[in-house]
Amino acid sequence: MDQPDILIIGCGIAGLSLALKAAVHGQVLVLSKKGAEESNTRYAQGGVAAVFDRADSYADHARDTLRAGAGLCDVAVVRQVVREGPERVRELAALGVPLDRDRRGFALGREGGHSRRRIVHASDFTGMAIAQTLVERVRAHPRIHLIENQVAVDLIIDSRLRGRRDAAGRDTCWGAYVLDTASGEIRPVTARVTALATGGCGKVYLYTTNPDVATGDGLAMAYRAGLPVADLEFVQFHPTCLFHPRAKSFLLSEALRGEGALLRTLDGTRFMPAYHPLAELAPRDVVARAIDREMKRRGERHVYLDMSSRSAARIRERFPNIHAALLEYGFDLTREPIPVVPAAHYMCGGIVADLAGRTAMRGLLGLGEVARTGLHGANRLASNSLLEALVCAHHAAGEVARRLRTVRRVPRAQPWSARGTRPPYESVVVEHNWDTVRRVMWDLVGIVRTDERLDFAARRLALLSEDIELDYQRLRLHADLIELRNIALVGSLIVRAARARRESRGLHYNLDHPRLVAALARRRPRLRLRPPRAALT
């Protein structure tokens, strides 16, 4: 099925929700990079933020979101997303997602930055419950075709097909070139509407809560196609990722702190009250910086998350999956403090898009973590991401219907040409560059930054990108090289955006510019790049 009406690249909550709603209007092809359930959604432990408590209000949810966003949220977007939250959550429940309930309705948790209990959850692995349910629904739908192990290489756009844009200088997207990792074949997949729902880019950093698929592919492809991106300096680090040599990316949900878990240094000292009035329930950027500072100040490799004073029965009931997983690593959440460190978690910026996923390019939608709608601003409020994905998918389905009514024919795409390329002789160079990019980002563009670190990172990434691009042009493509090219580009964009913001705001903290500058509140650096003409040869 290489000529669907609607092509959706990505298999998280945004892509799958859009597929189910867009299938009313046409044939849908969903491409998953690995297994159908392998996405950032699957690893979301917390839940979906929405107003259901009588003591809560849309105004309170909006106020908490705006406060976390540090002056960069789009107020109209925030209000609309918050208002639609309850209806989108009810739709999830109607699909069969086993959301926890109590005698008053949905059981509600509380997380950092929230003034009320409003986190709707399915135990402590909400994302897994959502992913499993949506995948089942998509697989059963007669108008949706889902293919696994497909890596998007680049977008198919007018200027690459015909060497020119339309009379008004506008480009149109007609699909993507896609690598089948089993066969090694790269083929064009064309569609009247293409949706990027590729998730985040946590693998740009050495330590991350994200799965291996999160290499910023959609963001990189859109940027190479000339689309504007914004707010990439705002990378959210989850404060509490398990510190253990066998735990690759296991995070400890913010809901733990919502239920009373405390942060302590290795000598048992509680430190968060000294950093923020909300202590452990402060916004994530505050908590992550506080942990980072305590670790550096004391020369310690981690801090502790301590929930041992709480009822063991309540912990096992509320967090059964986290409790069981920790036991496998030799820790008992009910009895002892757990070693934790911050890790790269969420990209608040992305492709500039509205709540319907509309981008600057006709025929191309962006939704979920890959897009910057204006909801998160300089720092995402906990559990607003799944909510944003649901709202955007709902509105994007309407945009799909409008597009299909106006576009009937899709131009023929040329087959992918590997002329002049050769198979790689060895993988050691690619592996070395993978590690180097991620180490540069972790060491120099992390939770706390300086001008000197950013300048050094820019120079290192520029040299690495030259070598990577040379390999891209001369070698037969494979998934590791495609992903390496993408993380190098996304890393460079994060650095460029961080260097352009001469203040500290939200998730971007620069020791050389520690103050918040009011005049910069609405200044979002948008970077454009024209791809080399040889990019798709």
MARROMI-83881 format. One record per residue (C-alpha): residue number from 1; x, y, z. Coordinates in nm, 4 decimals, padded with zeros to 6 digits. Example, Ala and Ser with C-alpha at 12.3 -4.5 7.8 and 13.67 -1.06 7.14 Angstrom:
// MARROMI-83881
NODE     i          X          Y          Z
NODE     1    01.2300   -00.4500    00.7800
NODE     2    01.3670   -00.1060    00.7140
// end
This chain:
// MARROMI-83881
NODE     i          X          Y          Z
NODE     1    00.0000    00.0000    00.0000
NODE     2    00.2428    00.2677   -00.1231
NODE     3   -00.0223    00.5147   -00.2423
NODE     4   -00.2634    00.5695    00.0480
NODE     5   -00.4834    00.8757    00.0821
NODE     6   -00.3216    00.9551    00.4179
NODE     7    00.0330    00.8666    00.5227
NODE     8    00.1056    00.8824    00.8976
NODE     9    00.4682    00.8454    01.0047
NODE    10    00.4780    00.7474    01.3696
NODE    11    00.2916    00.5082    01.5960
NODE    12    00.2415    00.6951    01.9231
NODE    13   -00.0760    00.8418    02.0667
NODE    14   -00.0837    01.1286    01.8139
NODE    15   -00.0376    00.9142    01.5027
NODE    16   -00.2689    00.6322    01.6085
NODE    17   -00.5440    00.8685    01.7274
NODE    18   -00.5271    01.0550    01.3975
NODE    19   -00.5385    00.7278    01.2041
NODE    20   -00.8604    00.6194    01.3761
NODE    21   -01.0313    00.9524    01.3120
NODE    22   -00.8935    01.0125    00.9617
NODE    23   -00.9938    00.6670    00.8372
NODE    24   -01.3481    00.8007    00.8032
NODE    25   -01.2222    01.0120    00.5120
NODE    26   -00.9873    00.7756    00.3261
NODE    27   -00.7385    00.4900    00.3246
NODE    28   -00.4686    00.5334    00.5902
NODE    29   -00.1157    00.3935    00.5989
NODE    30    00.0645    00.4091    00.9352
NODE    31    00.4395    00.3471    00.9404
NODE    32    00.6055    00.2346    01.2618
NODE    33    00.9817    00.2594    01.2963
NODE    34    01.0063   -00.0619    01.4967
NODE    35    00.7249   -00.2538    01.6659
NODE    36    00.3811   -00.0924    01.6591
NODE    37    00.3803   -00.0228    02.0335
NODE    38    00.7388    00.1092    02.0515
NODE    39    00.7007    00.4840    02.0977
NODE    40    00.7429    00.7459    02.3678
NODE    41    00.3730    00.7009    02.4457
NODE    42    00.4353    00.3459    02.5661
NODE    43    00.6754    00.4693    02.8343
NODE    44    00.4555    00.7500    02.9722
NODE    45    00.3895    00.6447    03.3309
NODE    46    00.1948    00.9469    03.4536
NODE    47   -00.1256    01.0095    03.2625
NODE    48   -00.3390    01.2712    03.0907
NODE    49   -00.4023    01.6073    03.2562
NODE    50   -00.7705    01.7089    03.2433
NODE    51   -01.0203    01.8866    03.4659
NODE    52   -01.2655    01.6474    03.6322
NODE    53   -01.2521    01.7399    04.0012
NODE    54   -01.5234    01.9786    04.1204
NODE    55   -01.2597    02.1727    04.3131
NODE    56   -01.0634    02.2204    03.9881
NODE    57   -01.1355    02.4511    03.6946
NODE    58   -01.0242    02.5214    03.3397
NODE    59   -00.8834    02.8504    03.4664
NODE    60   -00.6678    02.6699    03.7238
NODE    61   -00.5353    02.4215    03.4664
NODE    62   -00.4601    02.7040    03.2241
NODE    63   -00.2906    02.9074    03.4975
NODE    64   -00.0660    02.6148    03.5934
NODE    65    00.0251    02.5576    03.2273
NODE    66    00.1067    02.9239    03.1703
NODE    67    00.3115    02.9451    03.4886
NODE    68    00.5214    02.6457    03.3855
NODE    69    00.5621    02.7828    03.0306
NODE    70    00.7403    03.0942    03.1646
NODE    71    00.5822    03.3489    02.9305
NODE    72    00.6132    03.1594    02.6007
NODE    73    00.2816    02.9745    02.5884
NODE    74    00.0171    03.0763    02.3363
NODE    75   -00.2686    03.1692    02.5696
NODE    76   -00.5440    03.0902    02.3182
NODE    77   -00.3942    02.7464    02.2513
NODE    78   -00.3654    02.6743    02.6234
NODE    79   -00.7275    02.7644    02.6873
NODE    80   -00.8560    02.5544    02.3979
NODE    81   -00.6541    02.2463    02.4892
NODE    82   -00.7593    02.2691    02.8535
NODE    83   -01.1280    02.3081    02.7633
NODE    84   -01.1207    02.0049    02.5331
NODE    85   -00.9349    01.7847    02.7797
NODE    86   -01.2281    01.6075    02.9467
NODE    87   -01.3953    01.5157    02.6158
NODE    88   -01.0742    01.3752    02.4673
NODE    89   -01.0181    01.1658    02.7826
NODE    90   -01.3729    01.0304    02.7625
NODE    91   -01.2996    00.9275    02.4033
NODE    92   -00.9946    00.7328    02.5234
NODE    93   -01.2070    00.5551    02.7814
NODE    94   -01.4706    00.4769    02.5158
NODE    95   -01.2006    00.3120    02.3021
NODE    96   -01.1299    00.0765    02.5893
NODE    97   -00.8282    00.2283    02.7652
NODE    98   -00.8582    00.0952    03.1253
NODE    99   -00.8372    00.4270    03.3085
NODE   100   -00.8509    00.4004    03.6878
NODE   101   -01.1753    00.5018    03.8556
NODE   102   -01.3073    00.5664    04.2028
NODE   103   -01.6573    00.6257    04.3329
NODE   104   -01.6587    00.9829    04.1973
NODE   105   -01.5460    00.8967    03.8433
NODE   106   -01.1905    00.8939    03.7123
NODE   107   -00.9277    00.8499    03.9827
NODE   108   -00.7091    01.1608    03.9775
NODE   109   -00.3417    01.1953    04.0660
NODE   110   -00.1288    01.5045    04.1138
NODE   111    00.2092    01.5865    03.9615
NODE   112    00.4646    01.8663    03.9760
NODE   113    00.3402    02.2119    03.8784
NODE   114   -00.0281    02.1198    03.9188
NODE   115   -00.2293    02.3011    04.1839
NODE   116   -00.4999    02.0316    04.1838
NODE   117   -00.5454    01.6595    04.1328
NODE   118   -00.6162    01.6239    03.7603
NODE   119   -00.3988    01.3412    03.6257
NODE   120   -00.6165    01.0680    03.4767
NODE   121   -00.4186    00.7448    03.4737
NODE   122   -00.4207    00.3700    03.4179
NODE   123   -00.2262    00.2504    03.7190
NODE   124    00.1346    00.3724    03.6798
NODE   125    00.1815    00.2717    03.3151
NODE   126   -00.0823    00.4836    03.1455
NODE   127    00.1144    00.5099    02.8228
NODE   128    00.1392    00.1336    02.7827
NODE   129   -00.2356    00.0956    02.8318
NODE   130   -00.3022    00.3673    02.5735
NODE   131   -00.0541    00.2259    02.3214
NODE   132   -00.1868   -00.1287    02.3481
NODE   133   -00.5489   -00.0187    02.3109
NODE   134   -00.4876    00.2120    02.0158
NODE   135   -00.2742   -00.0446    01.8327
NODE   136   -00.5479   -00.3060    01.8756
NODE   137   -00.8072   -00.0636    01.7382
NODE   138   -00.5874    00.0357    01.4442
NODE   139   -00.5054   -00.3248    01.3529
NODE   140   -00.8753   -00.4120    01.3530
NODE   141   -00.9792   -00.1181    01.1325
NODE   142   -01.0511   -00.2141    00.7688
NODE   143   -00.9305    00.1193    00.6258
NODE   144   -00.6016    00.1386    00.8168
NODE   145   -00.2871   -00.0482    00.7164
NODE   146   -00.0019   -00.0545    00.9701
NODE   147    00.3503   -00.1584    00.8664
NODE   148    00.6319   -00.2068    01.1159
NODE   149    01.0093   -00.1634    01.0790
NODE   150    00.9863    00.1312    00.8385
NODE   151    01.2316    00.4232    00.8670
NODE   152    01.1422    00.7484    00.6917
NODE   153    01.4411    00.8952    00.5086
NODE   154    01.3179    01.2287    00.3734
NODE   155    01.0015    01.4008    00.2577
NODE   156    00.8871    01.4003   -00.1038
NODE   157    00.8186    01.7628   -00.1942
NODE   158    00.7513    01.9550   -00.5141
NODE   159    01.0876    02.1269   -00.5349
NODE   160    01.2615    01.7881   -00.5192
NODE   161    01.0254    01.6231   -00.7675
NODE   162    01.0108    01.8969   -01.0276
NODE   163    01.2988    02.1206   -00.9265
NODE   164    01.0593    02.4096   -00.8575
NODE   165    00.7729    02.5256   -00.6371
NODE   166    00.4411    02.6651   -00.7552
NODE   167    00.3939    03.0147   -00.8971
NODE   168    00.3576    03.1574   -00.5466
NODE   169    00.6850    02.9982   -00.4357
NODE   170    00.5101    02.7431   -00.2135
NODE   171    00.6079    02.3815   -00.1697
NODE   172    00.3767    02.0818   -00.1278
NODE   173    00.4476    01.7527    00.0464
NODE   174    00.3482    01.4315   -00.1307
NODE   175    00.4776    01.1643    00.1068
NODE   176    00.8188    01.0279    00.1999
NODE   177    01.0981    00.7956    00.0962
NODE   178    01.0943    00.5002    00.3334
NODE   179    01.3525    00.2342    00.4231
NODE   180    01.2271   -00.1169    00.4970
NODE   181    01.4803   -00.2346    00.7543
NODE   182    01.4196   -00.6024    00.6792
NODE   183    01.4860   -00.5844    00.3042
NODE   184    01.7061   -00.2735    00.2939
NODE   185    01.4870   -00.1339    00.0132
NODE   186    01.4089    00.2372   -00.0024
NODE   187    01.0865    00.3212   -00.1837
NODE   188    00.8657    00.6267   -00.2340
NODE   189    00.5347    00.6273   -00.0456
NODE   190    00.3073    00.8984   -00.1851
NODE   191   -00.0127    01.0378   -00.0346
NODE   192   -00.2459    01.3322   -00.0590
NODE   193   -00.1838    01.4112    00.3077
NODE   194    00.1294    01.3321    00.5077
NODE   195    00.1347    01.3553    00.8874
NODE   196    00.4550    01.3592    01.0904
NODE   197    00.3862    01.2082    01.4324
NODE   198    00.7408    01.0869    01.4913
NODE   199    00.7715    01.1882    01.8560
NODE   200    01.0719    01.3372    02.0264
NODE   201    01.4505    01.3374    02.0086
NODE   202    01.5740    01.2152    02.3468
NODE   203    01.8399    00.9958    02.1852
NODE   204    02.0246    01.3151    02.0913
NODE   205    02.1454    01.2975    02.4532
NODE   206    02.3614    01.0301    02.6152
NODE   207    02.1150    00.9708    02.8996
NODE   208    01.7445    00.9760    02.8248
NODE   209    01.4136    00.8276    02.9336
NODE   210    01.3204    00.7844    02.5656
NODE   211    01.3292    00.4567    02.3714
NODE   212    01.5784    00.4014    02.0892
NODE   213    01.3303    00.5188    01.8228
NODE   214    01.3338    00.8798    01.9511
NODE   215    01.5982    01.0238    01.7180
NODE   216    01.4196    01.3388    01.6006
NODE   217    01.3498    01.2035    01.2517
NODE   218    01.0381    01.4076    01.1766
NODE   219    01.1930    01.7292    01.3026
NODE   220    01.5062    01.6741    01.0932
NODE   221    01.3119    01.5842    00.7767
NODE   222    01.0864    01.8875    00.8080
NODE   223    01.3809    02.1182    00.8667
NODE   224    01.5668    01.9841    00.5633
NODE   225    01.2511    02.0520    00.3627
NODE   226    01.2658    02.4174    00.4678
NODE   227    00.9984    02.4308    00.7391
NODE   228    01.0377    02.6684    01.0337
NODE   229    01.1074    02.5239    01.3761
NODE   230    01.0947    02.7012    01.7108
NODE   231    01.1733    02.6734    02.0820
NODE   232    01.4288    02.3944    02.0383
NODE   233    01.6384    02.5295    02.3233
NODE   234    01.3718    02.4046    02.5637
NODE   235    01.4608    02.0395    02.6235
NODE   236    01.2924    01.8997    02.9316
NODE   237    01.4983    01.6741    03.1564
NODE   238    01.2945    01.4375    03.3707
NODE   239    01.4246    01.4821    03.7254
NODE   240    01.4060    01.1195    03.8330
NODE   241    01.5476    00.8443    03.6123
NODE   242    01.6697    00.5307    03.7898
NODE   243    02.0468    00.5346    03.8461
NODE   244    02.1564    00.1778    03.7791
NODE   245    02.4012    00.0234    03.5289
NODE   246    02.1349   -00.2141    03.3935
NODE   247    01.8557    00.0462    03.3743
NODE   248    01.8870    00.1999    03.0314
NODE   249    01.6006    00.4493    03.0471
NODE   250    01.3674    00.3660    03.3354
NODE   251    01.2033    00.6769    03.4744
NODE   252    01.0306    00.7084    03.8087
NODE   253    00.7037    00.8888    03.7490
NODE   254    00.6435    01.2370    03.8800
NODE   255    00.3271    01.0894    04.0299
NODE   256    00.5494    00.9372    04.2992
NODE   257    00.6304    01.2853    04.4233
NODE   258    00.2627    01.3715    04.3847
NODE   259    00.1910    01.0951    04.6361
NODE   260    00.4540    01.2127    04.8827
NODE   261    00.7959    01.0898    04.7698
NODE   262    01.0823    01.3162    04.8863
NODE   263    01.4181    01.3992    04.7297
NODE   264    01.7241    01.3606    04.9502
NODE   265    02.1011    01.3826    04.9172
NODE   266    02.3103    01.0751    04.9964
NODE   267    02.3353    01.1730    05.3647
NODE   268    01.9543    01.1854    05.3877
NODE   269    01.9119    01.5644    05.3732
NODE   270    01.5926    01.6838    05.2049
NODE   271    01.6819    01.9761    04.9749
NODE   272    01.3871    02.0796    04.7570
NODE   273    01.2247    02.3199    05.0112
NODE   274    01.5327    02.5407    04.9723
NODE   275    01.4711    02.5740    04.5964
NODE   276    01.0965    02.6288    04.5582
NODE   277    00.7849    02.6826    04.7747
NODE   278    00.6259    02.3710    04.6192
NODE   279    00.9355    02.1655    04.7084
NODE   280    00.9140    01.8247    04.5348
NODE   281    00.6042    01.9395    04.3440
NODE   282    00.7832    02.2304    04.1776
NODE   283    00.7912    02.2373    03.7938
NODE   284    01.0280    01.9887    03.6340
NODE   285    01.2882    02.2436    03.5278
NODE   286    01.3268    02.3625    03.8867
NODE   287    01.3534    02.0102    04.0254
NODE   288    01.5997    01.8945    03.7596
NODE   289    01.8268    02.1972    03.8137
NODE   290    01.8113    02.1520    04.1904
NODE   291    01.9179    01.7874    04.1611
NODE   292    02.1931    01.8818    03.9161
NODE   293    02.3227    02.1520    04.1518
NODE   294    02.3188    01.9268    04.4576
NODE   295    02.5049    01.6535    04.2711
NODE   296    02.7719    01.8944    04.1476
NODE   297    02.8001    02.0806    04.4780
NODE   298    02.8507    01.7604    04.6749
NODE   299    03.0380    01.5643    04.4092
NODE   300    02.7762    01.2890    04.4161
NODE   301    02.6625    01.0805    04.1162
NODE   302    02.2942    01.0673    04.2127
NODE   303    02.0374    01.1666    04.4735
NODE   304    01.7653    00.9599    04.6412
NODE   305    01.3902    00.9478    04.5864
NODE   306    01.2437    00.8368    04.9176
NODE   307    00.8896    00.7044    04.9569
NODE   308    00.9604    00.4674    05.2439
NODE   309    00.7547    00.6696    05.4947
NODE   310    00.4345    00.6043    05.2990
NODE   311    00.2036    00.3074    05.3374
NODE   312    00.3553    00.0027    05.1690
NODE   313    00.0105   -00.1254    05.0741
NODE   314   -00.0787    00.2083    04.9139
NODE   315    00.2488    00.2171    04.7181
NODE   316    00.1922   -00.1341    04.5819
NODE   317   -00.1675   -00.0481    04.4918
NODE   318   -00.0953    00.2862    04.3214
NODE   319    00.2399    00.1969    04.1583
NODE   320    00.2367   -00.1790    04.0972
NODE   321    00.4439   -00.1673    03.7784
NODE   322    00.7113    00.0673    03.9112
NODE   323    00.7316   -00.1333    04.2351
NODE   324    00.7698   -00.4617    04.0459
NODE   325    01.0272   -00.3211    03.8025
NODE   326    01.2385   -00.1818    04.0869
NODE   327    01.2334   -00.5187    04.2635
NODE   328    01.3941   -00.6686    03.9522
NODE   329    01.6812   -00.4198    03.9945
NODE   330    01.7128   -00.5032    04.3640
NODE   331    01.5258   -00.2049    04.5125
NODE   332    01.2136   -00.2032    04.7286
NODE   333    01.0234    00.1229    04.6873
NODE   334    00.8278    00.0570    05.0080
NODE   335    01.1374    00.0184    05.2274
NODE   336    01.4339    00.2159    05.0926
NODE   337    01.5293    00.5305    04.9004
NODE   338    01.5872    00.4839    04.5270
NODE   339    01.8942    00.6330    04.3470
NODE   340    01.7882    00.8735    04.0713
NODE   341    01.9396    01.1229    03.8245
NODE   342    01.7870    01.3611    03.5669
NODE   343    01.7732    01.2468    03.2021
NODE   344    01.6616    01.4043    02.8723
NODE   345    01.2889    01.3505    02.8447
NODE   346    01.0813    01.5810    02.6228
NODE   347    01.1261    01.8371    02.3455
NODE   348    00.9000    02.1360    02.4080
NODE   349    00.9806    02.2923    02.0701
NODE   350    00.9483    02.1511    01.7227
NODE   351    00.7971    02.2123    01.3809
NODE   352    00.5831    02.5266    01.3914
NODE   353    00.2238    02.4022    01.3688
NODE   354   -00.1242    02.4890    01.4895
NODE   355   -00.3670    02.2702    01.6830
NODE   356   -00.4870    02.1094    01.3590
NODE   357   -00.1288    02.0132    01.2755
NODE   358   -00.1074    02.2621    00.9874
NODE   359    00.2509    02.3547    00.9024
NODE   360    00.4032    02.6033    00.6591
NODE   361    00.3897    02.3383    00.3847
NODE   362    00.0749    02.2268    00.2074
NODE   363   -00.0066    01.8608    00.2486
NODE   364    00.2116    01.8218    00.5590
NODE   365    00.0797    01.7997    00.9143
NODE   366    00.2845    01.7844    01.2337
NODE   367    00.1391    01.6710    01.5649
NODE   368    00.2488    01.5365    01.8999
NODE   369    00.5978    01.5935    02.0374
NODE   370    00.7434    01.6712    01.6936
NODE   371    00.5321    01.9890    01.6717
NODE   372    00.5446    02.3217    01.8532
NODE   373    00.1855    02.4394    01.8904
NODE   374    00.2457    02.6967    02.1631
NODE   375    00.0974    02.4880    02.4443
NODE   376    00.4169    02.4145    02.6367
NODE   377    00.6153    02.7352    02.5976
NODE   378    00.9486    02.7220    02.7785
NODE   379    00.8565    02.4214    02.9944
NODE   380    00.5900    02.1525    02.9614
NODE   381    00.3534    02.1051    03.2517
NODE   382    00.3484    01.7382    03.3539
NODE   383    00.0988    01.5159    03.1661
NODE   384    00.0003    01.7909    02.9208
NODE   385    00.1772    01.6090    02.6358
NODE   386   -00.0654    01.3191    02.5944
NODE   387   -00.3487    01.5706    02.6204
NODE   388   -00.1988    01.7876    02.3446
NODE   389   -00.1596    01.4829    02.1181
NODE   390   -00.5262    01.3888    02.1603
NODE   391   -00.6515    01.7409    02.0931
NODE   392   -00.4282    01.7872    01.7878
NODE   393   -00.5267    01.4500    01.6412
NODE   394   -00.8934    01.5436    01.6767
NODE   395   -00.8511    01.8689    01.4844
NODE   396   -00.6029    01.7244    01.2348
NODE   397   -00.8674    01.4766    01.1226
NODE   398   -01.0783    01.7721    01.0099
NODE   399   -00.7822    01.9154    00.8212
NODE   400   -00.7324    01.5786    00.6499
NODE   401   -01.0940    01.5845    00.5315
NODE   402   -01.0518    01.9343    00.3864
NODE   403   -00.7312    01.8379    00.2091
NODE   404   -00.8803    01.5250    00.0549
NODE   405   -01.1738    01.7231   -00.0829
NODE   406   -00.9424    01.9567   -00.2746
NODE   407   -00.6609    01.7251   -00.3900
NODE   408   -00.7364    01.4404   -00.6300
NODE   409   -00.4086    01.3525   -00.8004
NODE   410   -00.0655    01.2852   -00.6596
NODE   411    00.2430    01.3325   -00.8797
NODE   412    00.4553    01.0279   -00.9510
NODE   413    00.7710    01.0089   -00.7397
NODE   414    01.0965    00.8868   -00.8853
NODE   415    01.2399    00.5635   -00.7440
NODE   416    01.5163    00.6053   -00.4894
NODE   417    01.8555    00.6017   -00.6566
NODE   418    02.1568    00.4486   -00.4850
NODE   419    02.3771    00.5128   -00.7897
NODE   420    02.7389    00.5808   -00.6951
NODE   421    02.7052    00.4513   -00.3388
NODE   422    02.8705    00.1483   -00.1817
NODE   423    02.7943   -00.0720    00.1193
NODE   424    02.9737    00.0395    00.4366
NODE   425    03.2921   -00.1560    00.5019
NODE   426    03.2523   -00.1400    00.8791
NODE   427    03.0245    00.0122    01.1399
NODE   428    03.2831    00.1449    01.3845
NODE   429    03.2849    00.5012    01.2432
NODE   430    02.9062    00.5318    01.2596
NODE   431    02.9055    00.3958    01.6140
NODE   432    03.1826    00.6355    01.7168
NODE   433    02.9969    00.9364    01.5739
NODE   434    02.6744    00.8235    01.7420
NODE   435    02.8465    00.8213    02.0802
NODE   436    03.0297    01.1488    02.0151
NODE   437    02.7192    01.3478    01.9172
NODE   438    02.5326    01.2283    02.2241
NODE   439    02.8272    01.2890    02.4582
NODE   440    02.8748    01.6427    02.3244
NODE   441    02.5070    01.7197    02.3823
NODE   442    02.5065    01.5715    02.7322
NODE   443    02.8264    01.7385    02.8508
NODE   444    02.7813    02.0801    02.6879
NODE   445    02.4105    02.1382    02.6151
NODE   446    02.2482    01.9859    02.9208
NODE   447    02.0449    02.1144    03.2153
NODE   448    02.2814    02.4080    03.2828
NODE   449    02.4644    02.5795    02.9947
NODE   450    02.7257    02.8476    02.9314
NODE   451    02.8241    03.0454    02.6224
NODE   452    03.1626    02.8724    02.6128
NODE   453    03.0082    02.5255    02.6268
NODE   454    02.7564    02.6104    02.3552
NODE   455    03.0254    02.7563    02.1280
NODE   456    03.2401    02.4465    02.1697
NODE   457    02.9399    02.2205    02.1037
NODE   458    02.8589    02.4118    01.7849
NODE   459    03.2131    02.3645    01.6514
NODE   460    03.2257    01.9948    01.7375
NODE   461    02.8855    01.9230    01.5851
NODE   462    02.9721    02.1167    01.2686
NODE   463    03.2786    01.8969    01.2102
NODE   464    03.0860    01.5803    01.2863
NODE   465    02.8022    01.6818    01.0539
NODE   466    03.0443    01.7258    00.7633
NODE   467    03.1705    01.3695    00.8057
NODE   468    02.8191    01.2315    00.8511
NODE   469    02.6882    01.4076    00.5412
NODE   470    02.9797    01.2706    00.3398
NODE   471    02.8917    00.9181    00.4532
NODE   472    02.5265    00.9813    00.3714
NODE   473    02.6185    01.0701    00.0138
NODE   474    02.8638    00.7889   -00.0543
NODE   475    02.7307    00.4893    00.1430
NODE   476    02.4316    00.2613    00.0979
NODE   477    02.1796    00.3839    00.3528
NODE   478    02.0877    00.1876    00.6627
NODE   479    01.8863    00.2778    00.9716
NODE   480    02.1833    00.3692    01.1940
NODE   481    02.3240    00.6145    00.9401
NODE   482    01.9834    00.7746    00.8785
NODE   483    01.9294    00.8205    01.2523
NODE   484    02.2849    00.9479    01.3060
NODE   485    02.2313    01.2129    01.0394
NODE   486    01.9103    01.3169    01.2145
NODE   487    02.0470    01.3391    01.5693
NODE   488    02.3461    01.5416    01.4462
NODE   489    02.1151    01.7906    01.2740
NODE   490    01.8725    01.8148    01.5650
NODE   491    02.1593    01.8551    01.8100
NODE   492    02.3006    02.1388    01.5991
NODE   493    01.9599    02.3080    01.5896
NODE   494    01.9235    02.2835    01.9677
NODE   495    02.2643    02.4480    02.0055
NODE   496    02.1822    02.7265    01.7579
NODE   497    01.8534    02.7996    01.9331
NODE   498    02.0231    02.7987    02.2748
NODE   499    02.2934    03.0398    02.1572
NODE   500    02.0277    03.2756    02.0213
NODE   501    01.8428    03.3046    02.3544
NODE   502    02.0456    03.5438    02.5669
NODE   503    01.8589    03.4877    02.8918
NODE   504    01.7532    03.2067    03.1230
NODE   505    01.3913    03.0996    03.0894
NODE   506    01.2115    02.7764    03.1677
NODE   507    01.4192    02.4789    03.0592
NODE   508    01.6961    02.6935    02.9124
NODE   509    01.9370    02.8012    03.1878
NODE   510    02.2601    02.9780    03.0925
NODE   511    02.5036    03.0770    03.3688
NODE   512    02.6289    03.3649    03.1532
NODE   513    02.2761    03.5043    03.1154
NODE   514    02.1021    03.4076    03.4410
NODE   515    01.8273    03.6691    03.4306
NODE   516    01.4946    03.6506    03.2563
NODE   517    01.4606    03.9301    02.9983
NODE   518    01.1027    04.0509    02.9509
NODE   519    01.1713    04.1770    02.5986
NODE   520    01.2706    03.8242    02.4905
NODE   521    00.9485    03.6606    02.6105
NODE   522    00.7986    03.6441    02.2632
NODE   523    01.1213    03.5975    02.0734
NODE   524    01.1244    03.2474    01.9306
NODE   525    01.4260    03.1840    01.7089
NODE   526    01.3030    03.0165    01.3883
NODE   527    01.5742    02.8638    01.1804
NODE   528    01.5402    02.7820    00.8114
NODE   529    01.7577    02.5657    00.5950
NODE   530    01.7405    02.4831    00.2251
NODE   531    01.8469    02.1233    00.1670
NODE   532    02.1310    02.0501   -00.0731
NODE   533    02.0008    01.9525   -00.4156
NODE   534    02.1870    01.6231   -00.3863
NODE   535    01.9964    01.5277   -00.0707
NODE   536    01.7684    01.2821   -00.2452
NODE   537    01.9945    01.1484   -00.5177
// end
